[in-house]
Amino acid sequence: MKKNMGAIDRAIRVVAAVILGLLYFLGVIQGTLGTVAVVVAVLFLVTSAASICPGYVPFGLSTRKGD
């Protein structure tokens, strides 16, 4: 898969993942919502690390400069 995420997009996802993780581990969000938050946080971290967002592919989107 071709990389399709720029630096700002990746940074926003990492910050969002950290916030979601903190909210969960501090007990602010719990139960099903907490589980969903953790899953979303992990997905954000994985897609940020890989610089690939599968959700962008069907729409031909890219936030990378030069693409």
N, CA and C atoms as a LAMMPS dump frame, in Angstrom:
ITEM: TIMESTEP
0
ITEM: NUMBER OF ATOMS
201
ITEM: BOX BOUNDS ff ff ff
-5.0000000000000000e+02 5.0000000000000000e+02
-5.0000000000000000e+02 5.0000000000000000e+02
-5.0000000000000000e+02 5.0000000000000000e+02
ITEM: ATOMS id mol type element x y z
1 1 1 N 0.831 -1.185 0
2 1 2 C 0 0 0
3 1 3 C 0.876 1.249 0
4 2 1 N 0.457 2.237 -0.726
5 2 2 C 1.192 3.492 -0.813
6 2 3 C 0.886 4.354 0.418
7 3 1 N 1.914 4.976 0.975
8 3 2 C 1.724 5.845 2.13
9 3 3 C 0.859 7.034 1.733
10 4 1 N -0.117 7.377 2.603
11 4 2 C -1.039 8.449 2.247
12 4 3 C -1.336 9.402 3.412
13 5 1 N -0.472 9.387 4.439
14 5 2 C -0.685 10.267 5.586
15 5 3 C 0.505 11.204 5.759
16 6 1 N 0.187 12.482 5.908
17 6 2 C 1.216 13.481 6.139
18 6 3 C 1.566 13.592 7.613
19 7 1 N 2.575 14.412 7.897
20 7 2 C 3.079 14.556 9.266
21 7 3 C 2.032 15.143 10.211
22 8 1 N 1.281 16.127 9.755
23 8 2 C 0.277 16.75 10.626
24 8 3 C -0.831 15.755 10.932
25 9 1 N -1.277 15.018 9.945
26 9 2 C -2.307 13.996 10.132
27 9 3 C -1.846 12.959 11.149
28 10 1 N -0.597 12.513 11.008
29 10 2 C -0.048 11.52 11.924
30 10 3 C 0.041 12.073 13.343
31 11 1 N 0.481 13.314 13.484
32 11 2 C 0.623 13.926 14.809
33 11 3 C -0.73 14.058 15.502
34 12 1 N -1.74 14.475 14.749
35 12 2 C -3.086 14.609 15.318
36 12 3 C -3.588 13.259 15.81
37 13 1 N -3.336 12.209 15.047
38 13 2 C -3.783 10.874 15.453
39 13 3 C -3.065 10.385 16.704
40 14 1 N -1.776 10.679 16.801
41 14 2 C -1.023 10.265 17.992
42 14 3 C -1.54 11.002 19.225
43 15 1 N -1.765 12.309 19.1
44 15 2 C -2.29 13.093 20.219
45 15 3 C -3.67 12.569 20.625
46 16 1 N -4.525 12.299 19.657
47 16 2 C -5.86 11.773 19.953
48 16 3 C -5.763 10.414 20.647
49 17 1 N -4.839 9.561 20.201
50 17 2 C -4.666 8.243 20.811
51 17 3 C -4.204 8.374 22.259
52 18 1 N -3.282 9.285 22.514
53 18 2 C -2.795 9.49 23.881
54 18 3 C -3.927 9.986 24.775
55 19 1 N -4.709 10.93 24.274
56 19 2 C -5.834 11.457 25.059
57 19 3 C -6.846 10.356 25.36
58 20 1 N -7.202 9.56 24.356
59 20 2 C -8.151 8.459 24.572
60 20 3 C -7.601 7.45 25.58
61 21 1 N -6.318 7.137 25.462
62 21 2 C -5.702 6.208 26.4
63 21 3 C -5.712 6.742 27.824
64 22 1 N -5.382 8.012 27.981
65 22 2 C -5.406 8.628 29.31
66 22 3 C -6.81 8.629 29.906
67 23 1 N -7.788 8.984 29.094
68 23 2 C -9.167 8.993 29.581
69 23 3 C -9.588 7.616 30.065
70 24 1 N -9.172 6.586 29.342
71 24 2 C -9.517 5.224 29.74
72 24 3 C -8.796 4.822 31.023
73 25 1 N -7.475 5.018 31.049
74 25 2 C -6.7 4.557 32.194
75 25 3 C -6.923 5.391 33.451
76 26 1 N -7.422 6.603 33.311
77 26 2 C -7.773 7.416 34.469
78 26 3 C -9.205 7.145 34.943
79 27 1 N -9.919 6.308 34.202
80 27 2 C -11.266 5.919 34.596
81 27 3 C -12.348 6.905 34.215
82 28 1 N -12.018 7.866 33.347
83 28 2 C -13.019 8.846 32.918
84 28 3 C -14.039 8.185 31.999
85 29 1 N -13.564 7.315 31.121
86 29 2 C -14.477 6.541 30.271
87 29 3 C -14.275 5.07 30.598
88 30 1 N -15.38 4.35 30.73
89 30 2 C -15.336 2.954 31.151
90 30 3 C -16.3 2.115 30.328
91 31 1 N -16.284 0.847 30.597
92 31 2 C -17.221 -0.073 29.959
93 31 3 C -17.009 -0.18 28.463
94 32 1 N -18.114 -0.313 27.751
95 32 2 C -18.06 -0.476 26.295
96 32 3 C -17.415 0.731 25.632
97 33 1 N -17.767 1.925 26.071
98 33 2 C -17.177 3.139 25.499
99 33 3 C -15.669 3.16 25.724
100 34 1 N -15.224 2.727 26.878
101 34 2 C -13.795 2.663 27.167
102 34 3 C -13.083 1.681 26.262
103 35 1 N -13.704 0.522 26.044
104 35 2 C -13.122 -0.481 25.157
105 35 3 C -13.024 0.045 23.733
106 36 1 N -14.066 0.701 23.266
107 36 2 C -14.058 1.288 21.922
108 36 3 C -12.963 2.354 21.83
109 37 1 N -12.811 3.158 22.868
110 37 2 C -11.786 4.204 22.88
111 37 3 C -10.386 3.607 22.777
112 38 1 N -10.146 2.523 23.486
113 38 2 C -8.833 1.873 23.439
114 38 3 C -8.579 1.294 22.047
115 39 1 N -9.579 0.671 21.461
116 39 2 C -9.427 0.103 20.118
117 39 3 C -9.13 1.214 19.104
118 40 1 N -9.858 2.318 19.193
119 40 2 C -9.629 3.446 18.287
120 40 3 C -8.226 4.015 18.501
121 41 1 N -7.796 4.115 19.752
122 41 2 C -6.458 4.629 20.053
123 41 3 C -5.383 3.739 19.425
124 42 1 N -5.556 2.433 19.551
125 42 2 C -4.583 1.503 18.967
126 42 3 C -4.573 1.63 17.443
127 43 1 N -5.747 1.728 16.839
128 43 2 C -5.819 1.896 15.379
129 43 3 C -5.133 3.191 14.94
130 44 1 N -5.359 4.263 15.688
131 44 2 C -4.7 5.533 15.372
132 44 3 C -3.186 5.392 15.441
133 45 1 N -2.689 4.714 16.457
134 45 2 C -1.243 4.547 16.605
135 45 3 C -0.656 3.69 15.485
136 46 1 N -1.358 2.619 15.136
137 46 2 C -0.869 1.732 14.077
138 46 3 C -0.859 2.448 12.727
139 47 1 N -1.95 3.136 12.399
140 47 2 C -1.996 3.825 11.112
141 47 3 C -0.986 4.97 11.073
142 48 1 N -0.751 5.622 12.203
143 48 2 C 0.248 6.689 12.251
144 48 3 C 1.65 6.139 12.038
145 49 1 N 1.949 5.029 12.679
146 49 2 C 3.271 4.422 12.542
147 49 3 C 3.531 3.951 11.111
148 50 1 N 2.492 3.453 10.467
149 50 2 C 2.631 2.943 9.096
150 50 3 C 2.465 4.024 8.038
151 51 1 N 1.97 5.182 8.427
152 51 2 C 1.68 6.293 7.493
153 51 3 C 0.653 5.913 6.443
154 52 1 N -0.204 4.976 6.786
155 52 2 C -1.223 4.505 5.838
156 52 3 C -2.581 4.527 6.526
157 53 1 N -3.566 5.149 5.881
158 53 2 C -4.936 5.124 6.375
159 53 3 C -5.788 4.387 5.334
160 54 1 N -6.208 3.167 5.644
161 54 2 C -7.025 2.413 4.691
162 54 3 C -8.335 3.117 4.342
163 55 1 N -8.842 3.95 5.234
164 55 2 C -10.074 4.689 4.966
165 55 3 C -9.925 5.738 3.886
166 56 1 N -8.71 6.186 3.644
167 56 2 C -8.458 7.185 2.597
168 56 3 C -8.436 6.556 1.2
169 57 1 N -8.055 5.284 1.12
170 57 2 C -7.823 4.626 -0.17
171 57 3 C -9.045 4.644 -1.096
172 58 1 N -10.246 4.261 -0.647
173 58 2 C -11.388 4.233 -1.572
174 58 3 C -11.723 5.606 -2.167
175 59 1 N -11.346 6.657 -1.456
176 59 2 C -11.662 8.011 -1.917
177 59 3 C -10.486 8.674 -2.619
178 60 1 N -9.364 8.001 -2.699
179 60 2 C -8.192 8.551 -3.341
180 60 3 C -7.586 9.723 -2.578
181 61 1 N -7.804 9.781 -1.27
182 61 2 C -7.305 10.875 -0.456
183 61 3 C -5.869 10.646 -0.015
184 62 1 N -5.155 11.739 0.18
185 62 2 C -3.81 11.693 0.714
186 62 3 C -3.507 13.019 1.376
187 63 1 N -2.92 12.978 2.565
188 63 2 C -2.524 14.205 3.248
189 63 3 C -1.005 14.373 3.182
190 64 1 N -0.342 13.526 2.437
191 64 2 C 1.1 13.626 2.255
192 64 3 C 1.433 14.691 1.251
193 65 1 N 2.445 15.461 1.534
194 65 2 C 2.888 16.497 0.574
195 65 3 C 3.525 15.809 -0.62
196 66 1 N 3.261 16.338 -1.772
197 66 2 C 3.849 15.8 -2.996
198 66 3 C 3.03 14.71 -3.652
199 67 1 N 1.923 14.323 -3.047
200 67 2 C 1.066 13.284 -3.647
201 67 3 C -0.128 13.904 -4.339
